[in-house]
Amino acid sequence: MSLNVMSVYRQALRLARRWPAIVGDFNTPLEDRTLRDIAYIRSEASELVRRDRGLTDPQEIQDKLQDGSNRMAIAEHYKIPYPRPVYKATGSADAMSADGAWNTYNEKPEDNEHASALSGAPTW
């Protein structure tokens, strides 16, 4: 599906316009948080369009447009316009042994009684 830059930008501006209805803020004077969210959506959309204005690779342009569409869908679903944080995995691949991270963080049980208790197998 080929996305147009201006259509995705207009979708972002429409999302900002509909934002109070999406988050359920029907107060006559809008809450400060809702106003900040609306300003953030508008500024983020214009900033990303300006920043990526010089792109020439059609695939990279389509990827950026798809990312923008995905961000808008996530914002509308979760009612949070800010990007989701990306977390690093705990531990490192260097510290892992052949049987996983067991030896890195825990002592491996030596006798069979404890091993079967930890594995969830019944001990009759």
C-alpha positions in Angstrom: 0.0 0.0 0.0 1.5 3.3 -1.1 1.1 6.0 1.4 1.2 9.7 0.5 3.2 12.1 2.8 0.5 14.7 2.8 -2.3 12.2 3.6 -0.5 10.8 6.6 0.3 14.4 7.8 -3.4 15.3 7.4 -4.3 12.2 9.4 -2.1 13.3 12.2 -3.7 16.8 12.2 -7.1 15.1 12.3 -6.0 12.9 15.2 -5.0 16.1 17.1 -8.4 17.7 16.3 -10.3 14.6 17.5 -8.0 13.9 20.5 -10.4 15.3 23.2 -13.1 12.9 22.1 -10.7 10.0 21.9 -9.5 10.4 25.5 -13.0 11.3 26.8 -12.2 14.8 27.9 -15.6 16.5 27.4 -15.1 19.3 29.9 -15.9 22.7 28.5 -12.4 24.1 29.3 -10.1 21.2 28.2 -7.7 19.8 30.8 -4.1 21.0 30.6 -2.9 17.4 29.8 -5.3 17.2 26.8 -4.1 20.6 25.5 -0.5 19.4 25.9 -1.2 16.2 24.1 -2.8 18.1 21.2 0.2 20.4 20.9 2.5 17.5 21.0 0.7 15.6 18.2 0.8 18.7 16.0 4.4 19.6 16.7 5.6 16.0 16.4 3.9 15.6 13.0 5.3 18.8 11.6 8.8 18.1 13.0 9.0 14.6 11.5 7.8 15.9 8.1 10.4 18.6 8.1 13.2 16.3 9.3 12.5 13.7 6.7 11.9 16.1 3.8 15.2 15.3 2.2 14.6 11.5 1.8 14.9 10.2 -1.7 14.7 6.4 -1.3 11.1 5.4 -2.0 11.4 2.4 0.3 12.7 4.5 3.2 9.9 7.0 2.6 7.3 4.3 2.7 8.8 2.8 5.9 8.7 6.2 7.6 5.1 6.8 6.5 4.1 3.3 7.8 5.8 4.0 11.1 3.8 7.3 11.3 0.6 5.5 10.6 1.4 2.8 13.2 2.2 5.4 15.8 -1.1 7.1 15.2 -3.0 3.8 15.5 -1.2 3.0 18.7 -1.9 6.5 20.1 -5.5 6.2 19.3 -5.9 2.7 20.8 -4.0 3.3 24.0 -4.9 7.0 24.3 -1.3 8.0 24.7 0.2 10.1 21.9 3.8 9.7 23.0 6.1 7.0 21.5 6.4 3.7 23.3 9.7 3.4 25.2 12.2 0.7 24.0 13.9 -1.3 26.7 17.2 -3.1 26.5 17.2 -6.8 27.3 18.5 -7.7 30.8 21.7 -9.6 30.9 24.1 -9.9 28.0 24.8 -12.6 25.4 28.4 -12.8 26.7 27.3 -13.9 30.1 25.0 -16.7 28.9 26.1 -20.2 28.9 25.0 -23.0 26.6 22.0 -23.9 28.8 20.8 -20.3 29.0 21.1 -17.7 31.7 20.5 -20.2 34.5 24.1 -20.3 35.6 24.6 -16.6 35.3 22.0 -15.6 37.9 21.1 -18.7 40.0 22.8 -21.7 41.3 21.8 -24.9 39.5 20.4 -27.5 42.0 22.6 -30.5 42.4 20.3 -33.2 43.8 17.3 -34.7 41.9 14.8 -33.8 44.6 15.3 -30.1 44.3 15.6 -30.3 40.5 12.2 -32.0 40.1 10.6 -29.6 42.6 11.9 -26.6 40.6 10.9 -28.1 37.2 7.3 -28.5 38.3 7.3 -32.3 38.1 5.5 -34.1 40.9 7.7 -35.6 43.6 5.8 -38.8 44.7 
